[in-house]
Amino acid sequence: MKERLQKILSAHGVASRRESEQFINAGRVTVNGITAILGQSADIDGDVIAVDDIPLKNADTKVYIMLNKPRGYVTTLKDEKGRKNVADLIADCGVRVYPVGRLDLDSEGLLLMTNDGELTHFLTHPSNEKEKIYQVSVLGDVGSALLPLSEPMVIDGYTIKPANIKLLRKTAEGAVLSITIREGRNRQIRKMCAKLNIKVAFLKRVSEGGIHLGNLKTGSWRHLSDSEIKLLKSKASDTPPS
């Protein structure tokens, strides 16, 4: 069924309809290899539609990507306050994908995104306990906080499970820690540290469910490999130790 190009682009997460019109006017959109014009219609099932020479994928195709989210971006596809959001960073992936969980505005690092709703539910369900590893720079009396950080504590009326804490190095004002958690409660690590009177100066997620950020540049994304997707879909008990 033919639809207006801007509607197709919007449905595939390329950009809003208005922005898609700008893409078309700028000559960035082609249909079957021919530069598209505003007002043109196409059939996503029968035509090859591309943006910047990257073909759109059919909406039924499952897509799994990893984004290295920078600070200052919210983990939403649209923000009512007009703030920068992660959709801006993955607009060229060719299909609408959604964040798996969240990273707050001031945090950065690994953010999984997919259009596989079943996997998203699996990864975010508390019973699956997928490991999340963060590199955290903290300020304050870290020495006295290391043991309490690794023990159960009450956050927002809920007793969180023990975290795995490793001291990576000491700094002049505090330390750099590796913190591994199996839950993903709202601003959990920041609240853990605040409860022990240490301040988070920098927080970066470097691993989730056995998938590692590696050397992916800040603000960039890549598709997950088949082995990474298989690892994410495995049960927590099947995930190899970090």
C-alpha positions as a Python dict, from the first residue, in 0.01 Angstrom:
ca = {
    (1, 'M'): (0, 0, 0),
    (2, 'K'): (138, 336, -100),
    (3, 'E'): (182, 609, 162),
    (4, 'R'): (339, 953, 165),
    (5, 'L'): (714, 927, 207),
    (6, 'Q'): (725, 1153, 514),
    (7, 'K'): (473, 925, 686),
    (8, 'I'): (684, 618, 607),
    (9, 'L'): (1003, 783, 731),
    (10, 'S'): (835, 893, 1053),
    (11, 'A'): (690, 545, 1114),
    (12, 'H'): (1037, 398, 1078),
    (13, 'G'): (1187, 635, 1333),
    (14, 'V'): (1396, 833, 1084),
    (15, 'A'): (1257, 1171, 1192),
    (16, 'S'): (931, 1354, 1253),
    (17, 'R'): (710, 1413, 950),
    (18, 'R'): (817, 1777, 928),
    (19, 'E'): (1186, 1683, 953),
    (20, 'S'): (1128, 1406, 696),
    (21, 'E'): (994, 1667, 457),
    (22, 'Q'): (1318, 1858, 502),
    (23, 'F'): (1515, 1540, 428),
    (24, 'I'): (1317, 1496, 106),
    (25, 'N'): (1365, 1860, 2),
    (26, 'A'): (1738, 1826, 68),
    (27, 'G'): (1763, 1532, -171),
    (28, 'R'): (1858, 1285, 102),
    (29, 'V'): (1576, 1040, 25),
    (30, 'T'): (1562, 804, -273),
    (31, 'V'): (1298, 560, -397),
    (32, 'N'): (1433, 275, -611),
    (33, 'G'): (1755, 471, -654),
    (34, 'I'): (1586, 791, -776),
    (35, 'T'): (1587, 1109, -569),
    (36, 'A'): (1244, 1158, -414),
    (37, 'I'): (1035, 1473, -428),
    (38, 'L'): (801, 1618, -167),
    (39, 'G'): (449, 1479, -199),
    (40, 'Q'): (567, 1152, -346),
    (41, 'S'): (419, 824, -224),
    (42, 'A'): (581, 483, -204),
    (43, 'D'): (515, 126, -93),
    (44, 'I'): (744, 12, 189),
    (45, 'D'): (692, -351, 84),
    (46, 'G'): (752, -302, -288),
    (47, 'D'): (990, -7, -314),
    (48, 'V'): (1346, 40, -193),
    (49, 'I'): (1340, 356, 17),
    (50, 'A'): (1672, 492, 141),
    (51, 'V'): (1788, 788, 347),
    (52, 'D'): (2148, 898, 287),
    (53, 'D'): (2188, 575, 85),
    (54, 'I'): (2086, 362, 385),
    (55, 'P'): (1778, 149, 303),
    (56, 'L'): (1489, 144, 546),
    (57, 'K'): (1422, -191, 702),
    (58, 'N'): (1077, -339, 709),
    (59, 'A'): (901, -267, 1038),
    (60, 'D'): (877, -643, 1104),
    (61, 'T'): (1255, -677, 1097),
    (62, 'K'): (1397, -699, 1448),
    (63, 'V'): (1678, -454, 1506),
    (64, 'Y'): (1917, -453, 1801),
    (65, 'I'): (2164, -171, 1854),
    (66, 'M'): (2401, -37, 2116),
    (67, 'L'): (2434, 339, 2167),
    (68, 'N'): (2706, 513, 2364),
    (69, 'K'): (2481, 779, 2515),
    (70, 'P'): (2652, 1110, 2597),
    (71, 'R'): (2571, 1325, 2898),
    (72, 'G'): (2298, 1579, 2840),
    (73, 'Y'): (2065, 1348, 2647),
    (74, 'V'): (1741, 1211, 2789),
    (75, 'T'): (1650, 847, 2730),
    (76, 'T'): (1327, 915, 2544),
    (77, 'L'): (1230, 940, 2178),
    (78, 'K'): (1055, 1272, 2234),
    (79, 'D'): (1092, 1521, 2520),
    (80, 'E'): (819, 1766, 2612),
    (81, 'K'): (1082, 2005, 2750),
    (82, 'G'): (1268, 2020, 2421),
    (83, 'R'): (1585, 1861, 2556),
    (84, 'K'): (1819, 1657, 2341),
    (85, 'N'): (1708, 1295, 2328),
    (86, 'V'): (1857, 966, 2215),
    (87, 'A'): (1633, 953, 1906),
    (88, 'D'): (1851, 1231, 1762),
    (89, 'L'): (2154, 1002, 1783),
    (90, 'I'): (2005, 692, 1618),
    (91, 'A'): (1786, 859, 1354),
    (92, 'D'): (1992, 700, 1076),
    (93, 'C'): (1945, 339, 1191),
    (94, 'G'): (1657, 300, 944),
    (95, 'V'): (1383, 180, 1180),
    (96, 'R'): (1209, 302, 1495),
    (97, 'V'): (1376, 146, 1799),
    (98, 'Y'): (1311, 204, 2167),
    (99, 'P'): (1541, 228, 2470),
    (100, 'V'): (1577, -77, 2694),
    (101, 'G'): (1562, 82, 3038),
    (102, 'R'): (1710, 423, 3103),
    (103, 'L'): (2021, 626, 3169),
    (104, 'D'): (1953, 956, 3339),
    (105, 'L'): (2038, 1293, 3187),
    (106, 'D'): (2376, 1322, 3363),
    (107, 'S'): (2486, 964, 3297),
    (108, 'E'): (2644, 819, 2988),
    (109, 'G'): (2747, 492, 2830),
    (110, 'L'): (2586, 176, 2702),
    (111, 'L'): (2219, 200, 2612),
    (112, 'L'): (2053, -91, 2434),
    (113, 'M'): (1778, -6, 2185),
    (114, 'T'): (1549, -237, 1990),
    (115, 'N'): (1207, -278, 1832),
    (116, 'D'): (1180, -626, 1988),
    (117, 'G'): (921, -568, 2258),
    (118, 'E'): (950, -924, 2388),
    (119, 'L'): (1323, -886, 2451),
    (120, 'T'): (1272, -545, 2613),
    (121, 'H'): (1023, -697, 2856),
    (122, 'F'): (1261, -983, 2929),
    (123, 'L'): (1560, -757, 2994),
    (124, 'T'): (1371, -511, 3214),
    (125, 'H'): (1181, -766, 3421),
    (126, 'P'): (1332, -781, 3774),
    (127, 'S'): (1332, -1162, 3783),
    (128, 'N'): (1595, -1187, 3507),
    (129, 'E'): (1865, -1002, 3703),
    (130, 'K'): (2087, -913, 3410),
    (131, 'E'): (2413, -759, 3532),
    (132, 'K'): (2478, -392, 3469),
    (133, 'I'): (2831, -264, 3526),
    (134, 'Y'): (2911, 104, 3578),
    (135, 'Q'): (3232, 302, 3605),
    (136, 'V'): (3169, 563, 3872),
    (137, 'S'): (3386, 853, 3985),
    (138, 'V'): (3292, 956, 4339),
    (139, 'L'): (3392, 1236, 4574),
    (140, 'G'): (3419, 1202, 4950),
    (141, 'D'): (3528, 951, 5214),
    (142, 'V'): (3522, 645, 4993),
    (143, 'G'): (3716, 420, 5228),
    (144, 'S'): (3442, 405, 5487),
    (145, 'A'): (3173, 366, 5220),
    (146, 'L'): (3309, 66, 5027),
    (147, 'L'): (3171, -204, 5255),
    (148, 'P'): (2826, -44, 5310),
    (149, 'L'): (2793, 10, 4932),
    (150, 'S'): (2819, -365, 4880),
    (151, 'E'): (2551, -450, 5135),
    (152, 'P'): (2172, -440, 5107),
    (153, 'M'): (2028, -97, 5181),
    (154, 'V'): (1688, 66, 5171),
    (155, 'I'): (1632, 307, 4880),
    (156, 'D'): (1294, 479, 4842),
    (157, 'G'): (1140, 228, 5082),
    (158, 'Y'): (1274, -73, 4890),
    (159, 'T'): (1560, -299, 5001),
    (160, 'I'): (1797, -329, 4709),
    (161, 'K'): (2009, -635, 4651),
    (162, 'P'): (2383, -628, 4730),
    (163, 'A'): (2604, -463, 4470),
    (164, 'N'): (2951, -575, 4367),
    (165, 'I'): (3200, -295, 4437),
    (166, 'K'): (3558, -278, 4309),
    (167, 'L'): (3803, 2, 4380),
    (168, 'L'): (3968, 82, 4047),
    (169, 'R'): (4184, 367, 4171),
    (170, 'K'): (4200, 640, 4432),
    (171, 'T'): (4191, 1007, 4331),
    (172, 'A'): (4278, 1328, 4512),
    (173, 'E'): (3914, 1388, 4607),
    (174, 'G'): (3773, 1036, 4613),
    (175, 'A'): (3798, 730, 4391),
    (176, 'V'): (3690, 556, 4073),
    (177, 'L'): (3476, 250, 4136),
    (178, 'S'): (3333, -35, 3932),
    (179, 'I'): (2978, -98, 4054),
    (180, 'T'): (2778, -400, 3939),
    (181, 'I'): (2407, -421, 4008),
    (182, 'R'): (2133, -662, 3899),
    (183, 'E'): (1849, -418, 3939),
    (184, 'G'): (1780, -96, 3757),
    (185, 'R'): (1586, 120, 3996),
    (186, 'N'): (1560, 493, 3926),
    (187, 'R'): (1899, 661, 3986),
    (188, 'Q'): (1992, 366, 4204),
    (189, 'I'): (2368, 417, 4218),
    (190, 'R'): (2340, 790, 4277),
    (191, 'K'): (2098, 728, 4565),
    (192, 'M'): (2322, 455, 4711),
    (193, 'C'): (2617, 693, 4716),
    (194, 'A'): (2415, 986, 4850),
    (195, 'K'): (2298, 772, 5140),
    (196, 'L'): (2663, 720, 5238),
    (197, 'N'): (2756, 1088, 5193),
    (198, 'I'): (2963, 1043, 4879),
    (199, 'K'): (2886, 1232, 4560),
    (200, 'V'): (2879, 1089, 4209),
    (201, 'A'): (3083, 1310, 3978),
    (202, 'F'): (3076, 1079, 3675),
    (203, 'L'): (2873, 768, 3591),
    (204, 'K'): (2912, 554, 3282),
    (205, 'R'): (2750, 219, 3206),
    (206, 'V'): (3008, -5, 3043),
    (207, 'S'): (2828, -340, 3031),
    (208, 'E'): (2479, -490, 3041),
    (209, 'G'): (2378, -855, 3024),
    (210, 'G'): (2732, -954, 2926),
    (211, 'I'): (2743, -702, 2639),
    (212, 'H'): (3033, -458, 2665),
    (213, 'L'): (3059, -101, 2539),
    (214, 'G'): (3419, -144, 2431),
    (215, 'N'): (3568, 141, 2227),
    (216, 'L'): (3243, 266, 2073),
    (217, 'K'): (3272, 645, 2048),
    (218, 'T'): (3047, 870, 2254),
    (219, 'G'): (2732, 953, 2057),
    (220, 'S'): (2783, 662, 1815),
    (221, 'W'): (2584, 341, 1773),
    (222, 'R'): (2631, 0, 1618),
    (223, 'H'): (2427, -313, 1550),
    (224, 'L'): (2467, -600, 1794),
    (225, 'S'): (2622, -921, 1665),
    (226, 'D'): (2426, -1245, 1653),
    (227, 'S'): (2625, -1377, 1949),
    (228, 'E'): (2548, -1063, 2151),
    (229, 'I'): (2177, -1093, 2078),
    (230, 'K'): (2184, -1458, 2182),
    (231, 'L'): (2361, -1363, 2505),
    (232, 'L'): (2099, -1099, 2586),
    (233, 'K'): (1821, -1351, 2531),
    (234, 'S'): (1980, -1605, 2762),
    (235, 'K'): (1869, -1645, 3120),
    (236, 'A'): (2070, -1474, 3394),
    (237, 'S'): (2201, -1810, 3511),
    (238, 'D'): (2340, -1873, 3162),
    (239, 'T'): (2526, -1542, 3143),
    (240, 'P'): (2904, -1587, 3181),
    (241, 'P'): (3065, -1400, 3475),
    (242, 'S'): (3206, -1054, 3401),
}
